[in-house]
């Protein structure tokens, strides 16, 4: 739930903590509270996106696996945090600090800093 500050409160940690945690956490290290909720048809069609829902607070994130050789964000492993208060494309995601941002915006992409963890 969003409070007056524009950030989420009443959750296990707040949105800022989640955003910064995603910067250094590959999907195989997210933890048991993040359940894979990817549409099975997307997986069957070879999508590089995996969706997760936090079982403690209902937050939803998407992980996009970077495509080797692709330019821009398509070539980088990154997350998106879905804005549960979204009213459309202009505030579809949250940035790393919990502020709403448009779909396809630079701020909506939270790139994983490789090398932080040992990748499997």
MISENU-132589 format. One line per 8 residues: their letters; for each residue x, y, z of N, C-alpha, C. Coordinates in steps of 0.2 Angstrom, whole numbers, plus 5000, padded with zeros to 4 digits. Example, Ala and Ser with C-alpha at 12.3 -4.5 7.8 and 13.67 -1.06 7.14 Angstrom:
REM residues 2
as) 5066:4972:5039:5062:4978:5039:5066:4984:5039; 5064:4989:5035:5068:4995:5036:5064:5000:5039 .
//
This chain:
REM residues 120
xxxxxxxx) 5004:4994:5000:5000:5000:5000:5004:5006:5000; 5003:5011:4996:5007:5017:4996:5004:5022:5001; 5009:5025:5005:5008:5030:5010:5008:5037:5007; 5008:5042:5011:5009:5049:5008:5015:5050:5005; 5021:5047:5007:5027:5048:5004:5028:5046:4997; 5023:5042:4995:5023:5039:4988:5027:5032:4988; 5029:5030:4994:5033:5024:4994:5028:5019:4998; 5030:5012:4997:5026:5007:5000:5028:5006:5007 .
xxxxxxxx) 5023:5005:5011:5024:5004:5018:5019:4998:5020; 5021:4995:5026:5017:4990:5029:5019:4983:5025; 5024:4983:5022:5026:4977:5019:5033:4974:5022; 5035:4968:5020:5041:4966:5023:5047:4969:5019; 5049:4975:5023:5054:4979:5019:5050:4984:5015; 5053:4989:5012:5049:4994:5008:5052:4993:5001; 5049:4997:4997:5050:4996:4989:5057:4998:4988; 5060:5003:4992:5067:5005:4990:5072:4999:4992 .
xxxxxxxx) 5071:4996:4997:5075:4990:4999:5074:4985:4994; 5068:4983:4991:5067:4978:4986:5071:4981:4979; 5070:4987:4978:5074:4989:4972:5081:4989:4972; 5084:4990:4978:5092:4990:4978:5094:4982:4979; 5090:4978:4982:5091:4971:4982:5091:4968:4975; 5087:4970:4971:5087:4967:4964:5093:4969:4960; 5096:4975:4962:5102:4977:4958:5108:4972:4959; 5108:4968:4964:5113:4963:4966:5111:4956:4966 .
xxxxxxxx) 5105:4954:4964:5102:4948:4965:5100:4944:4959; 5104:4939:4957:5101:4935:4951:5095:4932:4953; 5090:4930:4948:5084:4927:4950:5085:4920:4954; 5090:4917:4953:5091:4910:4957:5093:4911:4964; 5093:4918:4966:5095:4919:4973:5090:4924:4976; 5084:4925:4973:5079:4929:4976:5076:4927:4983; 5076:4921:4984:5073:4918:4991:5066:4915:4990; 5064:4911:4995:5058:4907:4995:5052:4912:4995 .
xxxxxxxx) 5052:4918:4997:5046:4922:4997:5044:4924:4990; 5049:4924:4985:5047:4925:4978:5045:4919:4974; 5039:4919:4972:5036:4913:4968:5036:4915:4961; 5038:4910:4957:5038:4911:4950:5030:4910:4947; 5028:4916:4944:5021:4916:4942:5021:4918:4935; 5026:4916:4931:5026:4917:4924:5020:4913:4921; 5017:4916:4916:5012:4912:4912:5015:4907:4908; 5013:4900:4909:5016:4895:4906:5016:4895:4898 .
xxxxxxxx) 5011:4899:4895:5012:4900:4888:5018:4904:4886; 5019:4909:4890:5025:4913:4888:5032:4909:4888; 5032:4904:4893:5038:4900:4894:5038:4895:4888; 5032:4893:4886:5032:4888:4880:5034:4892:4873; 5033:4898:4873:5034:4902:4867:5041:4905:4867; 5045:4903:4872:5052:4905:4873:5054:4912:4875; 5049:4915:4879:5050:4921:4882:5056:4922:4886; 5060:4927:4886:5065:4928:4891:5063:4931:4897 .
xxxxxxxx) 5057:4932:4898:5054:4936:4904:5051:4931:4909; 5053:4931:4915:5050:4927:4921:5047:4932:4926; 5041:4931:4928:5037:4935:4933:5038:4932:4939; 5038:4936:4945:5038:4933:4951:5033:4938:4956; 5030:4934:4961:5026:4938:4965:5029:4936:4972; 5029:4941:4977:5032:4940:4983:5026:4938:4988; 5026:4932:4991:5021:4929:4994:5020:4933:5001; 5024:4937:5003:5023:4940:5010:5019:4947:5009 .
xxxxxxxx) 5021:4950:5003:5018:4957:5002:5014:4958:4995; 5014:4953:4991:5011:4954:4985:5014:4958:4979; 5020:4960:4981:5024:4964:4976:5025:4960:4970; 5025:4963:4964:5027:4959:4958:5033:4962:4954; 5037:4957:4952:5043:4959:4948:5043:4955:4942; 5047:4958:4937:5048:4954:4931:5056:4954:4930; 5058:4948:4928:5066:4947:4926:5066:4946:4919; 5070:4950:4915:5072:4949:4908:5079:4947:4907 .
xxxxxxxx) 5080:4941:4905:5086:4938:4904:5089:4942:4897; 5095:4945:4898:5098:4948:4893:5100:4943:4887; 5099:4946:4881:5101:4942:4875:5108:4943:4873; 5112:4938:4872:5119:4940:4870:5119:4943:4863; 5123:4949:4863:5124:4952:4857:5119:4958:4856; 5113:4958:4860:5108:4963:4859:5110:4969:4862; 5108:4975:4859:5110:4982:4861:5105:4984:4867; 5107:4989:4871:5103:4992:4876:5101:4987:4881 .
xxxxxxxx) 5095:4988:4884:5093:4984:4889:5092:4977:4887; 5090:4976:4881:5089:4969:4878:5095:4964:4879; 5101:4967:4880:5107:4963:4881:5109:4963:4888; 5105:4965:4893:5107:4965:4900:5102:4962:4904; 5104:4958:4909:5099:4955:4913:5097:4961:4918; 5090:4961:4918:5087:4966:4922:5080:4965:4925; 5078:4968:4930:5071:4968:4933:5067:4974:4931; 5060:4973:4932:5056:4978:4932:5051:4977:4939 .
xxxxxxxx) 5050:4982:4942:5045:4982:4948:5038:4984:4945; 5033:4980:4946:5027:4982:4944:5024:4987:4949; 5020:4992:4946:5017:4997:4951:5010:4995:4952; 5009:4993:4958:5002:4990:4960:4997:4995:4960; 4999:5002:4959:4994:5007:4959:4994:5010:4952; 4996:5007:4947:4997:5009:4940:4990:5011:4937; 4989:5016:4934:4983:5018:4930:4984:5017:4923; 4990:5015:4920:4991:5014:4913:4999:5014:4912 .
xxxxxxxx) 5001:5015:4905:5008:5015:4903:5012:5020:4906; 5009:5026:4908:5013:5031:4911:5016:5030:4918; 5013:5026:4921:5015:5024:4928:5015:5016:4929; 5017:5013:4924:5016:5005:4924:5021:5002:4929; 5027:5005:4930:5033:5002:4934:5035:5007:4939; 5039:5004:4944:5042:5008:4949:5050:5008:4947; 5053:5014:4949:5060:5014:4948:5063:5011:4954; 5070:5011:4955:5074:5008:4960:5072:5012:4967 .
xxxxxxxx) 5070:5018:4967:5068:5022:4973:5061:5022:4974; 5057:5018:4971:5050:5017:4972:5045:5022:4969; 5048:5026:4964:5044:5031:4961:5041:5028:4954; 5035:5030:4953:5032:5028:4947:5035:5030:4941; 5036:5026:4936:5039:5028:4929:5035:5024:4924; 5036:5027:4918:5032:5024:4912:5035:5017:4910; 5031:5014:4906:5033:5007:4903:5038:5009:4898; 5043:5005:4897:5049:5006:4892:5054:5012:4894 .
xxxxxxxx) 5053:5015:4900:5058:5020:4901:5064:5018:4904; 5069:5022:4904:5076:5020:4906:5075:5018:4914; 5072:5022:4917:5071:5021:4925:5068:5015:4927; 5064:5012:4922:5060:5006:4924:5065:5000:4924; 5071:5000:4921:5075:4995:4920:5080:4995:4926; 5080:4989:4930:5085:4989:4936:5090:4983:4934; 5096:4985:4932:5101:4981:4929:5104:4978:4935; 5105:4971:4934:5109:4967:4939:5117:4969:4938 .
xxxxxxxx) 5120:4970:4944:5127:4971:4944:5130:4965:4944; 5133:4962:4939:5136:4955:4939:5142:4955:4943; 5144:4950:4945:5150:4949:4949:5149:4950:4957; 5143:4952:4958:5142:4953:4966:5141:4946:4969; 5137:4942:4966:5136:4935:4968:5140:4930:4963; 5141:4924:4966:5144:4919:4961:5137:4917:4957; 5138:4917:4951:5132:4915:4947:5133:4908:4945; 5127:4905:4945:5126:4897:4944:5125:4897:4937 .
//
